[in-house]
């Protein structure tokens, strides 16, 4: 089976060096193969959303590598990450990030341009 998502020793620290520094995840390594079903389970604040944000190219790791479809995405410029997010991932956020003044039809017209 092909490995489609892999993290190697990934750490994410928010506000490093500050008084409100948070080590969200430390030294996480996973492999997800094509066709596998994976569940992230844990209490609130355990790093599930942070790990998904790293895998989904929404945030960058403080340390380590994130590999999606064979590409190390952790250090890619934002212009490349946008394309990877569009072609590879679908997101359902915990909080609704809707733009109230735009309809679904308006959004689809913008996307299809």
C-alpha positions in Angstrom: 0.0 0.0 0.0 1.1 3.5 -0.8 1.9 5.8 2.1 -0.1 9.0 1.4 0.5 10.9 4.7 3.6 10.7 6.9 4.9 12.7 9.8 8.4 12.4 11.1 9.2 13.7 14.6 6.7 16.6 14.3 6.6 19.1 17.0 4.4 22.2 17.1 5.0 25.0 19.6 2.7 28.0 19.6 4.3 31.3 20.8 7.8 29.8 21.3 9.9 31.5 23.9 6.9 33.6 25.2 5.3 33.4 28.6 2.2 31.8 27.0 4.2 29.2 25.0 2.2 26.0 24.3 3.7 22.7 23.2 0.7 21.4 21.3 2.4 18.2 20.0 5.8 16.8 20.5 7.8 14.3 18.4 4.8 12.7 16.6 5.5 10.2 13.8 2.7 8.5 11.9 2.1 6.8 8.6 -1.2 6.6 6.8 -1.5 4.3 3.8 -4.0 4.6 1.0 -7.3 3.0 1.9 -6.7 3.1 5.6 -9.2 4.5 8.0 -7.6 6.4 10.8 -9.2 7.8 14.0 -7.5 10.5 16.1 -8.9 10.1 19.6 -8.1 11.9 22.8 -9.2 14.5 25.3 -9.7 18.2 24.5 -6.3 19.9 24.2 -4.4 16.7 23.3 -3.3 18.0 19.9 -5.7 16.3 17.5 -6.7 19.5 15.7 -3.1 20.7 15.6 -1.9 17.5 14.0 -4.7 17.7 11.4 -3.8 21.3 10.7 -0.2 20.3 10.1 -1.1 17.4 7.8 -3.6 19.6 6.0 -1.0 22.3 5.3 -2.9 24.9 7.3 0.0 25.4 9.8 3.7 24.5 9.7 5.6 22.4 12.2 8.1 23.9 14.6 10.2 20.8 14.0 10.0 17.7 11.9 8.7 16.7 8.5 5.1 16.4 7.1 5.0 14.4 3.9 1.8 14.3 1.7 1.8 12.1 -1.4 5.6 11.9 -1.3 6.2 15.7 -1.0 7.7 17.2 2.1 5.2 20.1 2.6 6.6 21.5 5.8 8.9 23.9 4.1 7.1 24.6 0.9 6.2 28.2 0.0 2.5 29.2 0.6 1.8 29.4 -3.1 2.5 25.7 -3.5 0.5 24.8 -0.3 -2.6 26.4 -1.7 -2.7 24.0 -4.6 -2.0 21.0 -2.4 -4.9 22.0 -0.1 -7.3 22.5 -3.1 -6.5 19.2 -4.8 -5.9 16.9 -1.7 -8.0 17.8 1.3 -11.5 18.7 2.4 -12.0 20.4 5.7 -14.9 20.6 8.1 -13.9 23.1 10.8 -15.1 23.0 14.4 -16.2 26.6 14.1 -18.1 27.7 11.1 -15.9 29.9 9.0 -18.6 31.2 6.7 -18.7 34.5 4.9 -22.2 35.7 5.6 -22.5 38.0 2.5 -21.6 35.3 -0.1 -23.9 32.6 -1.2 -22.9 29.1 -2.1 -23.6 30.0 -5.8 -21.3 33.0 -5.5 -18.5 30.8 -4.1 -18.8 28.2 -6.8 -18.6 30.9 -9.5 -15.4 32.2 -7.9 -13.9 28.7 -7.6 -14.7 27.8 -11.2 -13.1 30.9 -12.7 
